[in-house]
Structure formats: C-alpha cells, structure tokens
Amino acid sequence: MANPKTKEKTKGPPAYVKYIGLSFQLFGVIGAGTWFGWWVQSKSTMKFPVWLLLFCFLSTALAFYQLWLALQRDK
C-alpha cells in the first residue's frame, strides 16, 4: 500500500512553465486587441479614440477570462 504522505512526481514541465505561458498569452491577447482597436480607429474619422478604448478593454476582459478559466482547470 502506498504511503499517502509521499507525492508521486508528475512527468512533464514544471508548473511555472505553464504560468509563464499564460503571461505571454495575456500579453498577446491584450496586445492584439489594442493593435486592432488602433487600426480600426485609424480607419475611422472620429477624433475621440472610441474604437481603441473599446477593443483595449474588451481584449483585457477576454484575457482575464481566459486566465480565470485556466486557473479553474488547475483546481
């Protein structure tokens, strides 16, 4: 019978590698959304940067939602 106090070593990359990947994913999603908002805003004739702000906030919300889902899978 196995001793419950000993933990089996899991094979694969260490846990910090996954979280480094998540940080790059956050950076990529927010950066892509902000760039897309800037591109739409440059094609628009409005002076106030509505599209830039909208896509920046939407991409930030999406990135944090993806982070929340990833952390829920880890439980």
LUMLOZA-553376 format. One record per residue (C-alpha): residue number from 1; residue in three letters; z, x, y. Coordinates in nm, 3 decimals, always signed. Example, Ala and Ser with C-alpha at 12.3 -4.5 7.8 and 13.67 -1.06 7.14 Angstrom:
+-----+-----+---------+---------+---------+
|   k |   r |       Z |       X |       Y |
+-----+-----+---------+---------+---------+
|   1 | Ala |  +0.780 |  +1.230 |  -0.450 |
|   2 | Ser |  +0.714 |  +1.367 |  -0.106 |
+-----+-----+---------+---------+---------+
END
This chain:
+-----+-----+---------+---------+---------+
|   k |   r |       Z |       X |       Y |
+-----+-----+---------+---------+---------+
|   1 | Met |  +0.000 |  +0.000 |  +0.000 |
|   2 | Ala |  -0.091 |  +0.133 |  +0.344 |
|   3 | Asn |  +0.176 |  +0.219 |  +0.595 |
|   4 | Pro |  +0.146 |  -0.029 |  +0.889 |
|   5 | Lys |  +0.263 |  +0.235 |  +1.135 |
|   6 | Thr |  -0.036 |  +0.459 |  +1.077 |
|   7 | Lys |  -0.356 |  +0.370 |  +1.253 |
|   8 | Glu |  -0.689 |  +0.426 |  +1.095 |
|   9 | Lys |  -0.924 |  +0.631 |  +1.305 |
|  10 | Thr |  -1.226 |  +0.435 |  +1.413 |
|  11 | Lys |  -1.557 |  +0.607 |  +1.394 |
|  12 | Gly |  -1.783 |  +0.615 |  +1.694 |
|  13 | Pro |  -1.748 |  +0.722 |  +2.053 |
|  14 | Pro |  -1.407 |  +0.726 |  +2.222 |
|  15 | Ala |  -1.303 |  +0.426 |  +2.430 |
|  16 | Tyr |  -1.353 |  +0.599 |  +2.764 |
|  17 | Val |  -1.726 |  +0.635 |  +2.696 |
|  18 | Lys |  -1.761 |  +0.255 |  +2.690 |
|  19 | Tyr |  -1.582 |  +0.222 |  +3.022 |
|  20 | Ile |  -1.795 |  +0.492 |  +3.182 |
|  21 | Gly |  -2.097 |  +0.293 |  +3.066 |
|  22 | Leu |  -1.950 |  -0.021 |  +3.220 |
|  23 | Ser |  -1.907 |  +0.155 |  +3.553 |
|  24 | Phe |  -2.271 |  +0.261 |  +3.554 |
|  25 | Gln |  -2.368 |  -0.096 |  +3.461 |
|  26 | Leu |  -2.167 |  -0.230 |  +3.756 |
|  27 | Phe |  -2.329 |  +0.023 |  +3.987 |
|  28 | Gly |  -2.677 |  -0.061 |  +3.857 |
|  29 | Val |  -2.643 |  -0.438 |  +3.887 |
|  30 | Ile |  -2.494 |  -0.427 |  +4.236 |
|  31 | Gly |  -2.747 |  -0.167 |  +4.349 |
|  32 | Ala |  -3.044 |  -0.360 |  +4.210 |
|  33 | Gly |  -2.923 |  -0.686 |  +4.368 |
|  34 | Thr |  -2.868 |  -0.521 |  +4.704 |
|  35 | Trp |  -3.207 |  -0.350 |  +4.692 |
|  36 | Phe |  -3.376 |  -0.680 |  +4.603 |
|  37 | Gly |  -3.197 |  -0.852 |  +4.892 |
|  38 | Trp |  -3.309 |  -0.576 |  +5.127 |
|  39 | Trp |  -3.669 |  -0.609 |  +5.001 |
|  40 | Val |  -3.671 |  -0.990 |  +5.045 |
|  41 | Gln |  -3.512 |  -0.950 |  +5.389 |
|  42 | Ser |  -3.779 |  -0.701 |  +5.495 |
|  43 | Lys |  -4.049 |  -0.955 |  +5.400 |
|  44 | Ser |  -3.867 |  -1.231 |  +5.588 |
|  45 | Thr |  -3.896 |  -1.297 |  +5.961 |
|  46 | Met |  -3.524 |  -1.374 |  +6.011 |
|  47 | Lys |  -3.321 |  -1.137 |  +6.225 |
|  48 | Phe |  -2.986 |  -1.207 |  +6.056 |
|  49 | Pro |  -2.972 |  -1.043 |  +5.708 |
|  50 | Val |  -2.911 |  -1.362 |  +5.511 |
|  51 | Trp |  -3.103 |  -1.252 |  +5.201 |
|  52 | Leu |  -2.942 |  -0.910 |  +5.193 |
|  53 | Leu |  -2.592 |  -1.058 |  +5.211 |
|  54 | Leu |  -2.673 |  -1.332 |  +4.961 |
|  55 | Phe |  -2.813 |  -1.102 |  +4.695 |
|  56 | Cys |  -2.544 |  -0.842 |  +4.757 |
|  57 | Phe |  -2.265 |  -1.095 |  +4.696 |
|  58 | Leu |  -2.444 |  -1.261 |  +4.404 |
|  59 | Ser |  -2.504 |  -0.930 |  +4.229 |
|  60 | Thr |  -2.141 |  -0.828 |  +4.285 |
|  61 | Ala |  -2.022 |  -1.156 |  +4.134 |
|  62 | Leu |  -2.260 |  -1.112 |  +3.840 |
|  63 | Ala |  -2.144 |  -0.754 |  +3.782 |
|  64 | Phe |  -1.778 |  -0.851 |  +3.778 |
|  65 | Tyr |  -1.854 |  -1.144 |  +3.547 |
|  66 | Gln |  -2.021 |  -0.901 |  +3.306 |
|  67 | Leu |  -1.716 |  -0.674 |  +3.331 |
|  68 | Trp |  -1.485 |  -0.967 |  +3.257 |
|  69 | Leu |  -1.691 |  -1.063 |  +2.952 |
|  70 | Ala |  -1.683 |  -0.704 |  +2.824 |
|  71 | Leu |  -1.307 |  -0.685 |  +2.867 |
|  72 | Gln |  -1.260 |  -1.019 |  +2.690 |
|  73 | Arg |  -1.453 |  -0.885 |  +2.389 |
|  74 | Asp |  -1.211 |  -0.591 |  +2.367 |
|  75 | Lys |  -0.903 |  -0.805 |  +2.310 |
+-----+-----+---------+---------+---------+
END
